[in-house]
Amino acid sequence: DAMVIQNPRYQVTQFGKPVTLSCSQTLNHNVMYWYQQKSSQAPKLLFHYYDKDFNNEADTPDNFQSRRPNTSFCFLDIRSPGLGDAAMYLCATSRDRRGRTADTQYFGPGTRLTVL
Amino acid sequence: GEDVEQSLFLSVREGDSSVINCTYTDSSSTYLYWYKQEPGAGLQLLTYIFSNMDMKQDQRLTVLLNKKDKHLSLRIADTQTGDSAIYFCAELNTGFQKLVFGTGTRLLVSP
């Protein structure tokens, strides 16, 4: 089945130690998103890629970076995780985002990040 | 503004109908979505409605859209314990081309 896959499902890191979260998709969608979701809150968009075009949200901290080496994969890098970065990180994809209808986003299962 | 609001909590008995409400502010939204999130999991797309529709039915799910009042609802018929989850509504903000999520409604279904 076509799907959005996130690895690992659970990640523990130490304060200040860089960490990378992975997302892959078999939907062949050209748009990929990263969201941060803290406990009991709505998902918050960090950034997205439209093909190779990177789009950062204005309030996303510089500590968060992303890479998209090809259509299928997208990575979230947290350069120096703080305690406040502990959250669920959700990856999503959509088929097209500009000037089209039905920009439905399909989500992966998420990676829960713990910062010690 | 981009506020999407939902009531925080809803409790129903198994077999009853559940109605989850959502209000949004962007009158230019083209699509409105309902997502379900079970504990520790990602968001599962349940259904969506295009802004020129008033109603959409999909098996046990009925979505009603009142554009005048910017009100969206999700009705779940014959609610089951497996429906217990957090439900998020979301609007596609066409100005900024992004999804804006509501605060989420926690649905608890008791036997």
Interface residues (C-beta under 8 A of the other chain):
Chain A: V4 Q6 S40 Q41 A42 P43 L45 H48 L90 A92 R97 R98 T101 A102 D103 T104 Q105 Y106 F107 G108 P109 G110 R112
Chain B: T30 Y31 Y33 Y35 G40 A41 G42 L43 Q44 L45 Y48 F50 F88 L92 Q97 K98 L99 F101 G102 T103 G104
